[in-house]
Amino acid sequence: MECDGRTESKEDPVSFSHKRQEYLPAAIAFLALVLFALALIIATKGSRPGGCPSCNCAGEYDPDIGLLTQGGSEEESQNELGFGLSIFIMTLSFCIVASFLISEHSFFNLPDCLSYVFIGIMIGLILRLSGISATAGYALPNQEQFFLFIIPPIIFEAGYSLSKADFFRESGSILVFAVVGTIITALFWGLAMYLLGTCGVSYNFRLWEALTFGALVSAVDPVATLAIFNALKVNRTLHYLVFGESVVNDAVAIVLYHTFAQMIGSSRPQWYVPMFSFVYIFAGSVVVGVLTSALAALILKHLNLSKQPTLELAFYLLMAYVPYFMCEGFGMSGIMGILTGGVLLAHYAHPNLSTVTQISSNYCFKSIAYLTETFVFVYLGTALTTFNHSWDSATVAFAIVLTLASRAANIFPLSRVVNKYRGNAKIDAKNQFIMWFSGLRGAIAFALSLNFPGGNEVTRRVVISTTLVSVICLNASIHAPTIDMISGLGYCAVHGYRSWRRNIAYSAAPES
């Protein structure tokens, strides 16, 4: 039997059992660290927390209002910015070295994404205990910077390196789960949280606030999902159903998020306004991605830029990110535009490049995406221990439960519908269960929470804190059982996430 194009290796059951025993202590230690960090935050609430990324504030801490106020001269601010950036650059460098050493020597089986969160928590604890977390806050991106410079490379590379043949073969099912399923998840989660708040058992969100929160929580993280499925070398159908859904789901979730966010504060919004807004954002973003990719492909085909590879690469890099900024400028979804552009650039423009630019652009896209992914997970850990949070334990608990319940309300009913049109390649009960259980949340959900609209600062902080804890706890507590469950259900043996990380670096061209 072959899995993802490779022959399955027969692994000794005793050896596999030993790997499972190695992983569980690491996962337990990670959860213990999260709980310890939360306890420390509560115990040191009077110390200086890091700046809130809404305004990138990092001035003097005012205990009367519990916030940081901007202070100091421009020169001092520049010095603190340089110091904060040096901290995070050194942290990213440490993550790269640590990832390499762990992959080479197999110290433990905790996946890279959780290892980076672990490092971020440790850095945040050090900054908080040393009293310089406010200084480091200067280097943290605000919401606009996060979406303009951190998220686009991740989404673009996911679309650019996607296997187009497998993706389009499963495109019907992927679109059903990614579009219809995301809408179901967002509505289920948002309405349930609204009702819980109305009953007084959780934070009292307004209707459109709860639906906006549900939209951001419905964003499945392709990075964490890819980590599991490449680690286990599951069959290609399951791999591309879940990974393809997670990539498209991000764009759909962001479109829903912006659609519902526009309704916050509206006195009497018409029922058709969100529907037309969704169609405009979704369809318009796809059109922008198609047009910019077609333009890049035509220019590269008819203009012999290959004579000067430096200019060719510079042009290609710029055209890769043009759809994002154009969509944002027209009030559409940059994520949807850059995802569409990434898929089409790889298919139509990449063959028109010189061999040198094909290789260099691919490594360039992968390196930028890797750095931004790593920064996001470090940011998650750092934010947990340095942000000025507003905790609502009931809301956090219900958010975790509703995330799993809303995912189930999406996967199982839609699988029955999809199976009617899949012929003999039906999604069986085991695959459905894995698809439900592997819908991990991550960078997109947290990034959207930083930009939560409405003007209510307390609500925004509750959303950020709830999303942050939900993402970290769900990923840490679900990742280990998922590995055990998939392998126990008869799928390919665990080959090691670290070896996949080493192998993927050598791929010199996007898959077709």
C-alpha positions as CSV (number, residue, x, y, z in Angstrom):
1,M,0.0,0.0,0.0
2,E,1.3,3.5,-0.9
3,C,0.6,6.6,1.1
4,D,1.2,10.0,-0.5
5,G,3.2,8.5,-3.2
6,R,5.6,6.6,-1.0
7,T,5.6,2.9,0.0
8,E,4.5,2.2,3.5
9,S,7.1,0.9,5.8
10,K,6.3,-1.9,8.3
11,E,7.1,-0.5,11.7
12,D,7.6,-2.7,14.7
13,P,4.6,-2.4,17.1
14,V,6.9,-2.2,20.1
15,S,8.8,0.6,18.4
16,F,5.6,2.5,17.6
17,S,4.3,2.1,21.1
18,H,7.6,3.5,22.4
19,K,7.1,6.6,20.2
20,R,3.7,7.1,21.6
21,Q,5.1,6.9,25.1
22,E,7.8,9.4,24.1
23,Y,5.3,11.9,22.8
24,L,2.8,11.9,25.6
25,P,5.2,13.2,28.3
26,A,6.2,16.1,26.0
27,A,2.5,17.0,25.4
28,I,1.8,16.8,29.1
29,A,4.8,18.9,29.9
30,F,3.6,21.5,27.3
31,L,0.1,21.7,28.9
32,A,1.7,22.0,32.4
33,L,3.8,24.9,31.1
34,V,0.7,26.6,29.8
35,L,-1.1,26.2,33.1
36,F,2.0,27.4,35.0
37,A,2.2,30.5,32.7
38,L,-1.4,31.3,33.3
39,A,-0.9,31.0,37.1
40,L,2.1,33.2,36.9
41,I,0.2,35.9,35.0
42,I,-2.5,35.9,37.6
43,A,0.1,36.0,40.4
44,T,2.1,38.9,38.8
45,K,-0.8,40.9,37.5
46,G,0.6,44.1,39.0
47,S,3.8,43.8,36.9
48,R,4.2,45.5,33.6
49,P,2.5,43.6,30.8
50,G,3.4,43.9,27.2
51,G,1.8,46.4,24.9
52,C,-1.5,45.7,23.3
53,P,-1.0,45.1,19.6
54,S,-4.1,47.2,18.6
55,C,-1.9,50.3,18.9
56,N,1.5,48.8,19.4
57,C,1.7,50.7,22.7
58,A,4.7,50.1,24.8
59,G,5.1,53.1,27.1
60,E,4.8,53.5,30.8
61,Y,2.5,51.2,32.7
62,D,-0.4,53.0,34.4
63,P,-1.7,50.9,37.3
64,D,-4.8,53.0,37.7
65,I,-6.1,52.0,34.2
66,G,-4.2,48.8,33.8
67,L,-2.8,49.8,30.5
68,L,0.4,51.1,28.9
69,T,0.7,54.7,28.0
70,Q,3.0,56.0,25.3
71,G,6.0,57.8,26.7
72,G,9.6,58.6,26.1
73,S,11.3,60.6,23.3
74,E,11.4,59.5,19.6
75,E,15.0,58.4,20.1
76,E,14.2,56.3,23.1
77,S,11.3,54.7,21.2
78,Q,13.6,53.9,18.3
79,N,16.1,52.3,20.7
80,E,13.5,50.2,22.3
81,L,12.2,49.1,18.9
82,G,15.7,48.0,18.0
83,F,16.0,46.1,21.2
84,G,12.6,44.4,20.8
85,L,13.4,43.4,17.2
86,S,16.7,41.9,18.2
87,I,15.0,39.8,20.8
88,F,12.6,38.3,18.3
89,I,15.2,37.9,15.6
90,M,17.4,36.0,18.0
91,T,14.4,33.9,19.1
92,L,13.6,33.0,15.4
93,S,17.3,32.1,14.9
94,F,17.1,29.9,18.0
95,C,14.0,28.2,16.7
96,I,15.7,27.4,13.4
97,V,18.7,25.9,15.2
98,A,16.6,24.0,17.7
99,S,14.4,22.6,14.9
100,F,17.4,21.3,13.0
101,L,19.0,19.8,16.1
102,I,15.8,18.1,17.1
103,S,15.2,16.7,13.6
104,E,18.7,15.4,13.5
105,H,18.9,13.8,16.9
106,S,15.1,13.2,17.7
107,F,15.3,14.5,21.2
108,F,11.5,14.4,21.5
109,N,8.4,14.1,19.3
110,L,6.7,17.4,20.0
111,P,5.9,18.9,16.6
112,D,7.6,22.1,15.4
113,C,4.6,24.3,15.7
114,L,4.1,23.4,19.4
115,S,7.8,23.6,20.0
116,Y,7.8,27.2,18.8
117,V,4.8,28.1,21.0
118,F,6.8,26.5,23.9
119,I,9.8,28.7,23.1
120,G,7.5,31.8,22.9
121,I,6.0,31.0,26.3
122,M,9.5,30.8,27.8
123,I,10.6,34.0,26.2
124,G,7.5,35.7,27.4
125,L,8.0,34.5,30.9
126,I,11.6,35.8,30.9
127,L,10.5,39.2,29.6
128,R,7.7,39.5,32.1
129,L,9.7,38.5,35.1
130,S,12.6,40.8,34.0
131,G,10.2,43.7,33.6
132,I,11.1,44.5,30.0
133,S,8.0,43.0,28.3
134,A,6.8,46.5,27.5
135,T,10.0,47.3,25.7
136,A,9.7,44.1,23.6
137,G,6.1,45.1,22.8
138,Y,7.5,47.8,20.5
139,A,8.6,45.0,18.1
140,L,5.2,43.2,18.0
141,P,3.1,44.0,14.9
142,N,-0.3,45.6,15.3
143,Q,-3.3,44.2,13.5
144,E,-2.7,46.0,10.2
145,Q,0.9,45.0,10.1
146,F,0.1,41.4,11.0
147,F,-2.3,41.0,8.1
148,L,-0.2,43.0,5.7
149,F,3.2,41.3,6.3
150,I,2.8,38.1,8.3
151,I,-0.3,36.2,7.0
152,P,0.0,36.7,3.2
153,P,3.3,34.7,2.7
154,I,1.8,31.7,4.6
155,I,-1.4,31.6,2.5
156,F,0.4,32.3,-0.7
157,E,2.9,29.5,-0.2
158,A,0.1,27.1,0.8
159,G,-1.6,27.7,-2.6
160,Y,1.6,27.9,-4.6
161,S,2.9,24.5,-3.4
162,L,-0.5,22.8,-3.5
163,S,-0.8,19.7,-5.6
164,K,-3.1,20.9,-8.3
165,A,-4.0,17.5,-9.7
166,D,-5.1,16.1,-6.3
167,F,-6.7,19.4,-5.3
168,F,-8.9,19.7,-8.4
169,R,-9.8,16.0,-8.3
170,E,-11.3,16.5,-4.9
171,S,-12.3,20.1,-5.5
172,G,-16.1,19.4,-5.3
173,S,-15.9,17.9,-1.9
174,I,-13.3,20.5,-0.7
175,L,-15.5,23.4,-1.7
176,V,-18.5,21.8,0.0
177,F,-16.6,21.5,3.3
178,A,-14.7,24.7,3.0
179,V,-17.6,27.0,1.9
180,V,-20.8,25.4,3.2
181,G,-19.1,23.8,6.1
182,T,-17.4,27.0,7.3
183,I,-20.7,28.9,7.1
184,I,-22.4,26.1,9.2
185,T,-19.5,26.2,11.7
186,A,-19.5,30.0,12.1
187,L,-23.3,30.2,12.5
188,F,-23.5,27.2,14.9
189,W,-20.6,28.6,17.1
190,G,-21.8,32.2,17.0
191,L,-25.5,31.5,17.7
192,A,-24.6,29.1,20.5
193,M,-22.2,31.6,22.2
194,Y,-24.9,34.4,21.8
195,L,-27.5,32.2,23.5
196,L,-25.1,31.3,26.3
197,G,-24.3,34.9,26.9
198,T,-28.0,35.8,26.9
199,C,-28.6,33.1,29.5
200,G,-25.8,34.7,31.7
201,V,-23.5,31.7,31.7
202,S,-20.7,33.3,29.6
203,Y,-19.6,36.7,28.4
204,N,-22.6,38.6,26.9
205,F,-21.8,39.2,23.3
206,R,-24.2,41.0,21.0
207,L,-25.5,38.9,18.1
208,W,-23.2,40.2,15.4
209,E,-20.3,40.2,17.7
210,A,-20.9,36.5,18.5
211,L,-21.3,35.7,14.8
212,T,-18.0,37.6,14.0
213,F,-16.3,35.6,16.8
214,G,-17.8,32.4,15.3
215,A,-16.4,33.3,11.9
216,L,-12.8,33.8,13.2
217,V,-12.9,30.6,15.3
218,S,-14.1,28.6,12.2
219,A,-10.7,29.3,10.5
220,V,-8.8,25.9,10.4
221,D,-5.0,26.3,10.5
222,P,-3.4,24.7,7.4
223,V,0.1,24.7,9.1
224,A,-0.9,22.6,12.1
225,T,-3.1,20.4,9.9
226,L,-0.2,19.8,7.4
227,A,2.1,18.9,10.3
228,I,-0.1,16.0,11.4
229,F,-0.9,14.6,7.9
230,N,2.6,14.8,6.6
231,A,4.0,13.3,9.8
232,L,1.7,10.3,9.4
233,K,1.7,10.0,5.6
234,V,-2.0,9.3,5.5
235,N,-3.7,8.4,2.2
236,R,-3.8,11.1,-0.5
237,T,-7.6,11.4,-0.5
238,L,-7.8,12.1,3.2
239,H,-4.7,14.4,3.0
240,Y,-6.1,16.7,0.3
241,L,-9.7,16.7,1.6
242,V,-8.5,18.1,5.0
243,F,-5.6,20.2,3.8
244,G,-7.5,21.5,0.8
245,E,-10.4,22.4,3.0
246,S,-8.1,24.1,5.6
247,V,-6.5,26.3,2.9
248,V,-9.8,27.4,1.3
249,N,-11.5,27.5,4.7
250,D,-9.1,30.3,5.8
251,A,-10.2,32.6,2.9
252,V,-13.9,31.8,3.5
253,A,-13.6,32.4,7.2
254,I,-12.0,35.8,6.6
255,V,-14.7,36.7,4.1
256,L,-17.4,35.8,6.7
257,Y,-15.5,37.6,9.4
258,H,-15.5,40.9,7.4
259,T,-19.1,40.4,6.4
260,F,-20.4,39.9,9.9
261,A,-18.0,42.7,11.2
262,Q,-19.7,45.2,8.9
263,M,-23.0,44.4,10.7
264,I,-21.7,45.3,14.2
265,G,-23.2,48.7,15.2
266,S,-25.8,48.6,12.4
267,S,-29.2,49.6,13.9
268,R,-31.4,47.6,11.5
269,P,-29.3,45.6,9.0
270,Q,-31.3,44.0,6.2
271,W,-31.0,40.2,5.8
272,Y,-29.7,40.4,2.3
273,V,-26.8,42.8,3.1
274,P,-24.5,40.1,4.5
275,M,-25.4,37.8,1.6
276,F,-24.5,40.4,-1.1
277,S,-21.4,41.4,0.8
278,F,-20.2,37.8,1.0
279,V,-20.7,37.3,-2.8
280,Y,-19.0,40.6,-3.6
281,I,-16.0,39.9,-1.4
282,F,-15.6,36.2,-2.4
283,A,-16.2,36.5,-6.1
284,G,-14.3,39.8,-6.4
285,S,-11.2,38.5,-4.7
286,V,-11.1,35.5,-7.0
287,V,-11.4,37.7,-10.0
288,V,-8.5,39.9,-8.9
289,G,-6.4,36.8,-8.2
290,V,-7.1,35.4,-11.7
291,L,-6.5,38.7,-13.5
292,T,-3.2,39.5,-11.8
293,S,-1.9,35.9,-12.3
294,A,-2.9,36.0,-16.0
295,L,-1.1,39.3,-16.4
296,A,2.1,38.0,-14.8
297,A,2.0,34.8,-16.9
298,L,1.6,36.8,-20.1
299,I,4.4,39.2,-19.3
300,L,6.8,36.4,-18.4
301,K,5.9,34.5,-21.6
302,H,6.3,37.4,-24.0
303,L,9.0,39.5,-22.3
304,N,12.4,37.7,-22.2
305,L,13.2,38.6,-18.5
306,S,15.2,35.4,-18.2
307,K,18.2,37.3,-19.6
308,Q,18.4,39.0,-16.3
309,P,17.3,36.6,-13.5
310,T,17.5,39.2,-10.8
311,L,14.9,41.4,-12.5
312,E,12.8,38.3,-13.3
313,L,12.8,37.2,-9.7
314,A,12.0,40.7,-8.4
315,F,9.1,41.0,-10.8
316,Y,7.8,37.6,-9.9
317,L,8.0,38.3,-6.2
318,L,6.1,41.6,-6.6
319,M,3.3,40.0,-8.7
320,A,2.9,37.2,-6.2
321,Y,1.7,39.7,-3.5
322,V,-0.1,42.2,-5.7
323,P,-3.5,40.4,-5.4
324,Y,-3.5,40.8,-1.7
325,F,-3.0,44.6,-1.6
326,M,-5.4,45.2,-4.5
327,C,-8.1,43.2,-2.8
328,E,-7.6,45.0,0.5
329,G,-7.7,48.3,-1.4
330,F,-11.1,47.4,-3.0
331,G,-12.6,46.3,0.3
332,M,-12.4,42.6,-0.6
333,S,-10.4,39.6,0.9
334,G,-6.7,39.8,0.3
335,I,-6.4,36.2,1.6
336,M,-8.8,34.9,-1.0
337,G,-7.1,36.9,-3.7
338,I,-3.5,35.8,-2.8
339,L,-4.6,32.2,-2.4
340,T,-6.2,32.2,-5.9
341,G,-3.1,34.0,-7.3
342,G,-0.7,31.4,-5.7
343,V,-2.5,28.5,-7.3
344,L,-2.7,30.1,-10.7
345,L,0.9,31.5,-10.7
346,A,2.3,28.0,-9.9
347,H,0.3,26.5,-12.8
348,Y,0.6,29.1,-15.5
349,A,3.4,31.6,-14.7
350,H,6.0,29.2,-13.1
351,P,6.7,27.3,-16.4
352,N,7.5,30.6,-18.1
353,L,10.4,31.3,-15.7
354,S,14.0,30.5,-16.3
355,T,15.4,27.4,-14.4
356,V,17.4,29.6,-12.1
357,T,14.4,31.8,-11.1
358,Q,12.1,28.7,-10.7
359,I,14.4,27.3,-8.1
360,S,15.3,30.5,-6.4
361,S,11.7,31.7,-6.2
362,N,10.5,28.5,-4.8
363,Y,13.1,28.6,-2.0
364,C,12.4,32.2,-1.4
365,F,8.6,31.6,-1.0
366,K,9.3,28.6,1.3
367,S,11.8,30.5,3.4
368,I,9.6,33.6,3.9
369,A,6.6,31.4,4.7
370,Y,8.6,29.4,7.2
371,L,9.9,32.5,9.0
372,T,6.4,34.0,9.2
373,E,4.9,30.7,10.4
374,T,7.5,30.4,13.0
375,F,7.0,34.0,14.1
376,V,3.2,33.4,14.5
377,F,3.7,30.4,16.8
378,V,6.3,32.3,18.8
379,Y,3.9,35.2,19.0
380,L,1.2,33.0,20.3
381,G,3.4,31.8,23.2
382,T,4.7,35.3,23.9
383,A,1.2,36.9,23.8
384,L,0.0,34.3,26.4
385,T,2.5,35.6,29.0
386,T,2.9,39.3,28.1
387,F,-0.4,40.6,27.0
388,N,-2.8,42.4,29.3
389,H,-5.6,39.9,29.2
390,S,-9.3,39.9,30.2
391,W,-10.1,36.4,31.3
392,D,-13.5,34.8,31.4
393,S,-13.1,31.2,32.3
394,A,-16.6,30.2,31.4
395,T,-16.3,31.7,27.9
396,V,-13.0,29.9,27.4
397,A,-14.4,26.6,28.4
398,F,-17.5,27.0,26.2
399,A,-15.4,28.2,23.3
400,I,-13.4,25.0,23.4
401,V,-16.5,22.8,23.6
402,L,-18.3,24.8,20.9
403,T,-15.3,24.5,18.6
404,L,-15.5,20.7,18.6
405,A,-19.3,20.7,18.5
406,S,-19.5,23.1,15.5
407,R,-16.9,21.1,13.7
408,A,-19.0,18.0,14.2
409,A,-22.1,19.8,12.9
410,N,-20.2,20.6,9.8
411,I,-18.3,17.3,8.9
412,F,-20.8,14.5,9.6
413,P,-23.9,15.9,7.9
414,L,-22.0,17.2,4.9
415,S,-20.1,13.9,4.5
416,R,-23.4,12.1,4.0
417,V,-24.4,14.6,1.3
418,V,-21.0,14.5,-0.5
419,N,-21.0,10.7,-0.4
420,K,-24.0,10.6,-2.7
421,Y,-21.9,12.0,-5.5
422,R,-18.6,10.4,-4.9
423,G,-19.3,7.0,-6.5
424,N,-17.1,4.3,-5.0
425,A,-14.6,6.7,-3.4
426,K,-16.9,7.5,-0.4
427,I,-15.7,9.1,2.8
428,D,-16.1,6.3,5.4
429,A,-16.8,6.7,9.1
430,K,-13.1,6.5,10.0
431,N,-12.1,9.3,7.6
432,Q,-15.1,11.4,8.8
433,F,-14.0,11.0,12.4
434,I,-10.4,12.1,11.6
435,M,-11.6,15.0,9.5
436,W,-13.6,16.2,12.5
437,F,-10.8,15.6,15.0
438,S,-8.0,17.2,13.0
439,G,-9.6,20.7,12.4
440,L,-7.0,22.5,14.4
441,R,-7.1,26.3,14.9
442,G,-4.0,28.6,14.7
443,A,-2.6,31.7,13.1
444,I,-5.6,33.0,11.2
445,A,-8.0,32.8,14.1
446,F,-5.5,34.6,16.4
447,A,-4.7,37.2,13.8
448,L,-8.4,38.0,13.3
449,S,-9.0,38.3,17.0
450,L,-6.4,41.1,17.2
451,N,-8.5,43.0,14.8
452,F,-11.9,42.4,16.4
453,P,-14.2,45.3,15.6
454,G,-16.9,47.0,17.6
455,G,-15.0,49.6,19.7
456,N,-15.6,47.8,23.0
457,E,-12.1,47.3,24.5
458,V,-13.2,44.8,27.1
459,T,-15.0,42.7,24.5
460,R,-11.9,42.8,22.2
461,R,-9.6,41.7,25.0
462,V,-12.0,38.8,26.0
463,V,-12.0,37.7,22.3
464,I,-8.2,37.8,22.1
465,S,-7.6,36.0,25.4
466,T,-10.3,33.3,24.7
467,T,-9.0,32.7,21.1
468,L,-5.4,32.5,22.4
469,V,-6.1,29.9,25.1
470,S,-8.4,27.9,22.9
471,V,-5.9,27.7,20.1
472,I,-3.0,26.6,22.3
473,C,-5.0,24.2,24.5
474,L,-6.8,22.6,21.5
475,N,-3.6,22.1,19.5
476,A,-1.6,20.8,22.5
477,S,-4.4,18.4,23.7
478,I,-5.6,17.2,20.3
479,H,-2.4,16.8,18.4
480,A,-1.2,13.8,20.5
481,P,-4.5,11.8,20.5
482,T,-4.8,12.5,16.7
483,I,-1.5,10.8,16.0
484,D,-2.4,7.8,18.2
485,M,-5.9,7.6,16.7
486,I,-4.9,7.8,13.0
487,S,-2.3,5.2,13.4
488,G,-4.6,3.0,15.5
489,L,-7.3,3.1,12.9
490,G,-5.0,1.4,10.4
491,Y,-3.4,4.3,8.5
492,C,0.3,4.6,7.6
493,A,2.8,4.2,10.4
494,V,4.4,7.3,11.9
495,H,7.5,8.2,9.9
496,G,8.4,11.3,11.8
497,Y,7.4,14.9,11.3
498,R,11.0,16.0,11.5
499,S,12.0,13.9,8.5
500,W,9.2,15.6,6.5
501,R,10.5,19.0,7.5
502,R,14.0,18.0,6.1
503,N,12.6,16.5,2.9
504,I,10.2,19.3,2.0
505,A,13.1,21.8,2.0
506,Y,14.6,20.0,-1.1
507,S,11.5,20.3,-3.3
508,A,12.5,22.8,-6.0
509,A,9.2,23.3,-7.7
510,P,5.5,23.5,-6.8
511,E,3.5,20.4,-7.3
512,S,1.4,20.1,-10.4
